[in-house]
Amino acid sequence: MTNALRLMAVHAHPDDESSKGAATMARYAAEGVEVLVVTCTGGERGSILNPKMDRPDILENMGEVRRLEMERAREILGVDQRFLGFVDSGLPEDESEPLPEGCFALQPLEVAAAPLVAAVREFRPHVILTYDDDGGYPHPDHIKTNRVSVEAFDAAGDPDRYPGTGEPWQPLKMYFHSGFTKARFETLHEAMTSRGLGSPYADWIARWEDRPQKWEVTTRIPCGDYFETRDRALMAHATQVDPDGFWFACPREIQQEVWPTEDYHLARSLVDVTLPEDDLFAGIQVPAGTGAAPCS
């Protein structure tokens, strides 16, 4: 184990890592931080969201196709990645619709968290990125990802919990993704309309009162120089992203000018911090030559 700083991002499906925090990860990886994406499910039940990929051969091999897409995105971002091996729960069209037997969202917490605890103890991250307790949006796998991430953060350093999953390791900080905010979309909307461009964000902004912001943004990571890398990684998930669709409606140059950060909420910290932050590793120092985090 080196004495490099280490960042773990825990996501529900392939493509989530490229739509949430991708430029942050690409920046840190380029700066020498060891970055690991942990993907809880294989995305086997995902819909095909790109009309150009809506073919029977793709649908019949969704799990394998999405693994290949994940590998391409991983290479573009310059990070490592591993699957936990759980099965995608799908997104029910109706809240009363039961989830498929054996899917990730229905796993008992300790069963679902055990492989993540093992990954934390093996990789030894100083910082973990994940979703908030609403999952960022109410997909059952996103909500479960939050639950197992919080469980792993709290349990991985306790030698009495999850025996047989490696030597204890205590991460020092945990962040929730906070990029989908009204302020951000209002800023992008105003920048586009002031330049005479059509904006796709008006309806979102108008409906925002239905989904008030729950978590304060505490941390903004400057990473505009890596938006192009982020976009290439996202387009690698060709089944999930239409290159002519919503994700790319705002020109990259405008995003870099008016909102060149990816934003987070500091949910847990075992080190002293001063808010707001512009660095996920603020307050963390790795003793030279040990690879270990300082005791809190």
C-alpha positions in Angstrom: 0.0 0.0 0.0 1.4 3.4 -1.0 1.1 6.6 1.0 -1.1 8.2 -1.6 -4.4 9.7 -0.8 -7.3 7.4 -1.7 -10.8 8.1 -2.8 -13.7 5.6 -3.1 -16.9 6.4 -5.0 -19.8 4.1 -4.3 -22.5 3.9 -7.0 -25.6 1.8 -7.8 -25.2 1.1 -11.5 -22.7 1.5 -14.3 -23.1 5.0 -15.7 -23.8 6.6 -12.3 -20.1 7.2 -11.8 -20.0 9.2 -15.0 -23.1 11.4 -14.3 -22.1 12.2 -10.6 -18.7 13.2 -9.6 -16.8 12.1 -12.8 -14.8 15.3 -13.3 -13.9 15.3 -9.6 -12.6 11.7 -9.9 -10.7 12.4 -13.1 -9.1 15.5 -11.6 -7.9 13.7 -8.5 -6.7 10.7 -10.4 -4.7 13.0 -12.7 -3.1 14.5 -9.6 -2.0 11.1 -8.2 -4.8 10.2 -5.9 -5.8 6.5 -6.0 -9.5 6.4 -7.1 -11.7 3.3 -6.9 -15.3 3.2 -8.2 -17.4 0.5 -6.5 -20.5 -0.4 -8.5 -23.1 -2.2 -6.4 -25.1 -3.8 -9.3 -24.5 -4.7 -12.9 -27.4 -2.6 -14.2 -29.0 -5.7 -15.8 -32.5 -4.3 -15.5 -31.7 -0.8 -16.9 -33.8 0.6 -19.7 -32.2 1.5 -23.0 -32.3 5.3 -23.0 -30.5 6.0 -26.2 -32.8 5.4 -29.3 -29.7 4.5 -31.4 -29.0 1.5 -29.1 -32.6 0.2 -28.8 -32.0 -3.1 -30.5 -32.9 -6.7 -29.5 -29.3 -7.8 -29.3 -28.5 -5.1 -26.8 -31.5 -5.8 -24.7 -30.9 -9.5 -24.6 -27.3 -8.9 -23.4 -27.8 -5.9 -21.2 -25.6 -7.1 -18.3 -22.6 -7.8 -20.5 -23.1 -4.6 -22.6 -23.1 -2.5 -19.5 -20.0 -4.1 -18.1 -18.2 -3.3 -21.3 -19.5 0.3 -21.2 -18.2 0.5 -17.6 -14.8 -0.6 -18.6 -14.6 2.0 -21.3 -15.7 4.8 -18.9 -13.2 3.6 -16.3 -10.4 3.9 -18.7 -11.4 7.4 -19.8 -11.6 8.6 -16.2 -8.3 7.0 -15.3 -9.7 5.2 -12.2 -10.0 1.6 -11.0 -13.4 -0.1 -10.6 -15.0 -3.2 -9.2 -18.5 -4.7 -9.1 -20.0 -5.9 -5.8 -22.0 -8.5 -7.7 -25.6 -7.6 -6.7 -28.5 -7.7 -9.2 -30.1 -4.5 -10.4 -33.5 -4.0 -8.8 -35.0 -2.1 -11.7 -37.1 1.1 -11.3 -40.8 0.2 -10.7 -43.3 2.2 -12.7 -45.7 2.1 -9.8 -44.7 2.3 -6.1 -47.0 -0.6 -5.3 -45.1 -2.9 -7.7 -43.0 -5.5 -5.9 -39.3 -5.6 -6.5 -37.8 -8.7 -8.1 -36.8 -11.4 -5.7 -33.1 -11.5 -4.8 -32.4 -7.9 -6.1 -30.0 -5.6 -4.4 -32.6 -3.4 -2.8 -34.2 -6.3 -1.0 -31.0 -7.6 0.5 -30.7 -7.4 4.3 -28.4 -4.5 5.2 -25.6 -6.7 6.6 -25.6 -8.9 3.5 -25.5 -5.9 1.2 -22.9 -4.1 3.2 -20.5 -7.0 3.8 -18.7 -6.9 0.4 -18.4 -3.1 0.6 -16.9 -3.3 4.1 -14.4 -5.8 2.6 -13.6 -3.4 -0.2 -13.1 -0.5 2.2 -10.8 -2.6 4.3 -8.8 -3.7 1.3 -8.6 -0.3 -0.5 -8.4 1.8 2.7 -10.0 5.0 1.4 -9.5 8.2 3.2 -12.7 9.7 1.6 -15.9 8.0 0.4 -18.4 9.6 -2.0 -22.0 8.3 -2.2 -25.6 9.4 -2.5 -27.8 11.1 0.2 -30.4 9.2 2.1 -33.0 9.8 -0.6 -30.6 8.2 -3.1 -30.3 11.5 -5.1 -33.6 10.4 -6.6 -35.9 7.6 -5.4 -34.5 4.6 -7.2 -34.4 1.7 -4.8 -30.8 0.8 -5.7 -29.7 4.4 -5.0 -31.3 4.4 -1.6 -29.8 1.1 -0.8 -26.4 2.4 -1.9 -26.6 5.2 0.6 -27.5 2.7 3.3 -24.6 0.3 2.6 -22.2 3.2 2.2 -23.1 4.7 5.6 -22.9 1.2 7.2 -19.5 0.5 5.7 -18.2 3.9 6.8 -19.3 3.3 10.4 -18.4 -0.4 10.6 -15.2 -0.8 8.6 -13.0 0.5 11.4 -14.6 -1.7 14.1 -12.7 -5.0 14.6 -15.8 -6.6 16.1 -18.0 -6.0 13.1 -18.0 -8.0 9.9 -15.4 -10.5 10.9 -13.6 -12.2 8.1 -13.7 -9.2 5.8 -10.2 -7.9 6.4 -8.2 -5.8 8.8 -10.2 -2.8 10.1 -9.8 0.6 8.4 -11.6 3.8 9.3 -12.3 6.3 6.5 -12.1 9.9 7.6 -14.7 11.7 5.5 -17.9 10.9 3.7 -19.6 13.1 1.2 -23.0 13.1 -0.5 -23.3 14.2 -4.1 -25.1 17.6 -4.3 -24.8 18.6 -7.9 -28.5 18.7 -8.8 -29.4 22.0 -7.1 -31.9 24.7 -8.1 -29.1 27.3 -7.9 -27.0 25.4 -10.4 -29.7 24.9 -12.9 -30.9 28.5 -12.6 -27.4 29.7 -13.3 -27.1 27.4 -16.4 -30.5 28.4 -17.6 -29.8 32.2 -17.3 -26.4 31.7 -19.0 -28.0 29.9 -21.9 -31.0 32.3 -22.4 -28.8 35.4 -22.1 -26.9 34.1 -25.1 -30.0 33.4 -27.1 -29.8 29.7 -26.7 -32.8 27.5 -25.8 -32.6 26.1 -22.3 -33.9 22.6 -21.2 -34.0 23.6 -17.6 -37.1 25.8 -17.3 -39.5 23.0 -16.4 -37.1 21.6 -13.9 -36.8 24.9 -12.2 -40.5 25.5 -12.2 -41.1 22.1 -10.5 -38.3 22.5 -7.9 -40.6 23.3 -5.0 -41.7 19.7 -5.3 -38.2 18.5 -4.4 -36.6 21.1 -2.0 -32.9 20.9 -1.4 -32.3 18.8 1.8 -28.5 19.1 2.2 -26.4 22.2 2.3 -23.5 22.3 -0.2 -20.4 22.4 1.9 -17.8 21.6 -0.7 -17.2 22.7 -4.2 -14.4 21.0 -6.2 -13.0 23.0 -9.1 -12.8 20.6 -12.0 -14.0 22.4 -15.1 -10.9 21.4 -17.0 -12.1 17.8 -16.7 -15.6 18.3 -18.0 -14.6 17.0 -21.4 -13.3 13.8 -19.8 -16.5 13.5 -17.8 -18.6 13.9 -21.0 -16.5 11.2 -22.8 -17.0 8.8 -19.9 -20.7 9.5 -19.9 -21.0 8.9 -23.6 -19.2 5.5 -23.1 -22.4 4.4 -21.5 -24.2 4.4 -24.9 -27.2 2.4 -23.8 -28.0 4.9 -21.0 -27.1 8.3 -22.6 -28.4 9.9 -25.8 -25.6 12.1 -27.1 -28.3 14.4 -28.5 -30.2 14.5 -25.3 -30.6 16.4 -22.0 -27.1 15.7 -20.5 -25.4 17.6 -23.3 -27.9 20.4 -23.9 -25.8 23.1 -22.2 -22.5 23.8 -24.0 -19.5 22.7 -22.1 -17.9 26.1 -22.4 -20.8 27.7 -20.6 -20.6 25.2 -17.8 -16.9 25.8 -17.4 -17.5 29.6 -17.3 -20.5 29.9 -14.9 -20.4 26.7 -12.8 -16.9 25.0 -13.0 -17.3 22.9 -9.9 -18.9 19.6 -8.8 -20.6 20.0 -5.4 -21.0 17.9 -2.3 -22.3 17.8 1.2 -19.9 16.7 4.0 -21.9 14.1 5.8 -19.3 12.7 8.1 -15.9 13.9 9.2 -13.5 12.5 11.7 -11.0 15.3 11.1 -11.3 19.0 11.8 -12.6 21.0 8.8 -13.3 24.6 7.9 -16.4 25.1 5.7 -16.8 25.7 2.9 -14.2 23.5 1.4 -12.7 23.2 -2.1 -10.8 19.9 -1.5 -12.3 16.5 -0.5 -9.1 15.8 1.4 -9.0 19.1 3.4 -7.9 18.3 7.0 -6.4 14.9 6.0 -2.7 14.3 6.2 -1.1 10.9 5.4 2.1 10.2 7.5 4.9 9.8 5.0 5.9 6.2 4.2 3.0 4.5 6.1 0.0 4.6 3.7 -2.1 5.1 6.9 -4.5 7.8 7.8 -3.9 9.6 11.1 -5.8 8.5 14.1 -8.6 10.8 15.0 
